């Protein structure tokens, strides 16, 4: 069986360097892969400098892992990935700390 590769583009910037850039990664597709598991793979195997909220409340309600996935704000912990799609990840609305991590305002 041929392994499929997902093409993932991630918009990156930080407090120190506000200039945005897009990095492209190729990740092996896996069954039941979520955006969060894909980000973990990138961080562990390709680019350990990628910043994202690696937290899962276990119920899909805390919203700490929110990012824009192809233009729509989604929770990374529960957003499935289709092996054939190209993915663009951007930070959710809010002040950017680094890459996909934003500052949360008190509610």
Secondary structure, 3 states (H helix, E strand, C coil): CCCCEEEEEEEECECCCCCCEEEEEEEECCCCCEHHHHHHHHHHHHCCCCCCCCCCCCCCCCCCCEEEECCEEEECCCCECCCCCCEEEEECCCCEEECCEECCCCC
